[in-house]
Amino acid sequence: MTKQGMTPEQAAQLSLAEQHEWFRRATSRRAMLRGGLVGAGTAIAGTAIASAAGLTGTASAAPVRSAASLLPTADRPNGSTVVPFGRHISYGADPTRQMSVAWQATAAVRNPFVRIGRSPQDLGEKHHAEVRALSTLASDTSPIDSVALVSPSTIEQYYLHAALDGLRPGETYYYAVGHDGWDPGSNLAVVKSFTTAPSKRGPFTFTAFGDQGISYDAVATTHLIAGQHPAFHLHAGDVSYAEGTGHGLITDSYDPKVWDSFFQQVEAVAATVPWQVASGNHEMEPWYSPDGNGGLAARFDFAGQQNTYYSFTYGNVGVITLDANDVSYEIPANNGYSGGKQTAWLEQELAALRKRADIDFIVVQFHHCAYSTCSSHASEGGVRQYWVPLFDSYGVDLVINGHNHVYERTDPLKGGSVTTAAPSGSTVTPATQGTTYVVAGGAGNSLYSFPAKDSYDGAVDDVSPIASFVNEPGRTKTPETVAWSRVRYTGYCLLAIDSAPARHGGTSKLTVRAIDGFGAEIDRVVLTRTAK
């Protein structure tokens, strides 16, 4: 049995929501025993959840603590000793006028704020920030340095978020964050900047990758982003690997302080380039919420929306971020958690974007791969079942995934079939030839392998067909032989996408480039559409 009193085998029989409910009761029971409390709450009938996993004992009858009682209650230290860190920004619902600024504090602080201005020497009035606190029992964690905390008994994390509105399109703003006792004033060393989206069509670049973690390779790929001068960055899930096992189980290894290191690692870029993240399997954290996304929601903002699936538009590109844990057969802890709402929302968003005259391209990012031959995870059957038909119906141009720690690009596909071969340097017309799928999971975590030779620009070695598999219900792996794997690269990389919009009747281009860990281009494909 684990410290939580549950084995991995028992946890695997429960949904993530059921594990969270069990954890709340077990946590409450431990608190009662430590405090010598008897009958301090109302008993809850939890027999169904406990028996489903073969669990008996006190956990099923423990009272539930209120959400408020789980938050840190420690006295606040002098604010002058608490230095903000881990700044990261993301778009609001309207990227032309809204930006969210987030950061972290090592302790509870009073009256956190953002100062913003048009010059680093002239920051304006304070904008209030919201505190999102996470408290994790140290006994329920697996410290990556193998040394558990003796005191205190909980790990407290404080995330601050300020939603800025009423900004001007296409303008650069400077900002600094603070709280009572720590007012940065005009200290240029702590002043960062960001630029809102323009209101008019024009050329721009954005970047993407997934499966980053904390490593020297992750540091390198992070700084590759800055070299592309992107308008924004997409992160296709498996962000920090604080949840080290990735099964979405209460028994998984977990060290929340890994997030502290992650935000320090990416701050140099994420403080000025909006990061739009997707939830991967290593973001399912049962400790904080029934859907496992409570931790992610405390740390990031989702373009003004409350779910980990959301959308925004920049120039002539519509971007949709999905939570593939909802449809995953391979890792089913959160399968079906939205009750079909996410897929229904996706169809509505796709339909709305395709009707807009100002949108040429639709890009979708999520974690689990629709199409990949990588030996570790290959393809996700749930994505193919629920989402790929919608991508076909509404003409999605580009799908970006992580999960497999490699780079791989498909030929354009319709209904899972190749419409044309597209070697590096090709031009594809998605309106007639279908969707291009890219796996960009080489952001810094340990690399995986392919069942066939690498084949990329400068080292082409076409191998077709390739034996692979697709994850199906019941955690089964169904073999398949595929001909759609066009480019494969085993190495760290960054995806860079350049948008070149045209006027009405002209040809708009979306150039998709893969860059290896040393900055060299290893793949390129151009997607084209007639501007409306």
Secondary structure, 3 states (H helix, E strand, C coil): CCCCCCCHHHHCCCCHHHHHHHHHHHHHHHHHHHHCCCCCCCCCCCHHHHHHCCCCCCHHHCCCCCHHHHCCCCCCCCHHHCCCEEEEEEECCCCCCCEEEEEEECCCCCCCEEEEECECCECCCEEECEEEEEEEEHHHCCCCCCCCCCCCCEEEEEEEEEEECCCCCCCEEEEEEEECCECCCCCHHHCEEEECCCCCCCCEEEEEECCCCCCHHHHHHHHHHHHHCCCCEEECCCCCCCECCCCCCCCCCECCCHHHHHHHHHHHHHCCCCEEECCCHHHCCCCCCCCCCHHHHHHCCECCECCCCEEEEECCEEEEECCHHHHCCCCHHHCCCCCCHHHHHHHHHHHHHHHCCCCCEEEEECCCCCCCCCCCCCEEHHHHHHCHHHHHHHCCCEEEECCCCCEEEECCEECCEECCCCCCCEEECHHHHCEEEEEECCCCCCCCCCCCCCEECCECCCCCCEEEEEEEHHHEEEEEEECCEEEEECCCEEEEEEEECCCCCCEEEEEEEEEECCCCEEEEEEEEEECC
